[in-house]
Amino acid sequence: MASITWSPYKSGLPEVTDADLNEVEAARGVKLPADYRETVKAHRGDIPTPGVANVGEAQIPVNALFFVKKDATENNSYNMWSYIEDMDGELGDLAARLVPFTSDSSHGIFVFDYRNGDTPSVSLVDMDLTEEEDGLITPVAGSFADFLNGLHD
């Protein structure tokens, strides 16, 4: 995997446990990548350096990894469950095979994209667009490892 330096960005976020991740998997009917599970348990709330992803022709900054705590009431802007709820409400059935793990500096959400099978790719969902608009979901990388390996300054 890429040589990533993780820098604290949002402190005080709840610990991410295997039980938390298992709950996401059960709710979404997916298996999260093992390398993501280990990374988020160690680095929730941290920002990667380098921290820019190529998304199509654009270069998009990557924000802090979300924490994963279903019943948390604070720091929901960094809680995966908050994004799941938003995506389900905005995108309906389309969101069912998407699992958010971080965001960009605007209204984009990086997701594990399970629409093509049980092994997820990484895509960016532009929450400023509607389900009918082109560019709503843009492929970014074939895997979480590829996503991290593709980050640059």
N, C-alpha and C positions, 0 to 999 in steps of 0.2 A: 504494500500500500504506500501511497505517497508520503513524503516527509512533511507532515502538517504540524505546525505549532498551534496549540489551542490557547487562546487568551481569554481570561475571565471577562465577561461583558455584563451579565445579569447575575448578581450574586443572590444567595438566599433562596434559590429555587429548590423544591423538594427533590430528594434523592430519587433516581429512577431504579426500580427493582425489576427482577425477572417477573414477578407477579404483575407489575404494572404493564410490562410489555406483553405478557401472556393475555391480559385482558383486552388489549388492542387487537391481538391476533384473533381471539375468539369473536370479538364484536365485528371484525371486518372479514373473517373467514380466510385469513392469509397467514403466511409464515414470514416474519421479518428476517432480513438478512442477518446472519450471525455477526458479521463485522460491524454492522450498524448497532446491534444490541450492545456489544462491548463498548463501542465508541460513545453512545449516548449515556450509558451508565457512568462513564468516567468524565464526560465533557458536556453535560446538559448546561445550557446557559453560556457556553463558551463559543467564541468566534474563531474559525480557522484562518490561518495565514500560511500560504497565500489564500486569498478569499474571493476570487473572481471566477465565475463560471461562464463558459461560452454557451449561449443559448441562441441557436440559429446564427445570425450575423451580429447579435448583440453581446456585450460583455456585462454580466449582471453580478453585483456584489451579493455575497452569501452572508446571511445574518447568523445569529446564535442558534445552536441546536435546541429544539423544544424539549421541555421536560414532559413527563407522561404520568399524570396523576388525575384520575377521573373525577374525584370529588374535591379537588383543590378549588379554593375560592379567590386566592390572590395570584397575581402575576399571570392572569389568563392570557395575556398577549404572547406568552411564551409556552403555553400549554397545548400540546398536541390535540387534546380533546376539544378545546375551544375551536380550533381550526377544522376538526372533523365536523363539529356541529355547524359551523358556518358553511362549509362546503356542501354538506348534506342539504342545508336549507336553500342554498343558491343554485346548486347543480343537480339536485334530485338524484335519480338513479345512476347518473354518470359518476357521481362521487363514490359510489359503493366500492369500487375497486381501486381507490386512491387513498394513500396513507401519507399525510403531511409530516415532514420532519424538520423543516426550517423554512425561512422566508427570505425574500430579497429586501431591498430598502424601500420598496413601494408596496404594490398590492399583489405581488407574485408569491406563490407558495411552491416550494420544491416538495415533490411527492414521490413516494414509491408507487409506480404505476403497474398494477396487476391486470390491466385490461387484456393483455395478450398471453396470460398464463400465470403459473404459480411462482415463477422467478421474476421479480420485479425489475423493471428499468427505472430510471429517474427521469422525471419530466417536470416542467414548470407550468403551473396553472396560473393564468392571468385573471385574477378575480374582478378586474375592471370590465371583463367581457362577459357576454352571456353564452349559454350553451350553443346557440346557433351561430356564433361568430367564429370566423377563422382565427387561429392563433390562440384559442382558449387554452389548449394543452400542447406544449411544445416539447418534443423529446430532447433530453440533455445528455444522458449517458446510459450505457447498457447495464450498469450495476452501481451499487454504492461505492465500491472500490474504484470503478472507472470515474465516477463523479469526483471523488477526492483526488484521484490521480490527475484529473483534468483541470483542477484549480490552479490559477496563476495570479500574478500581481497585475 
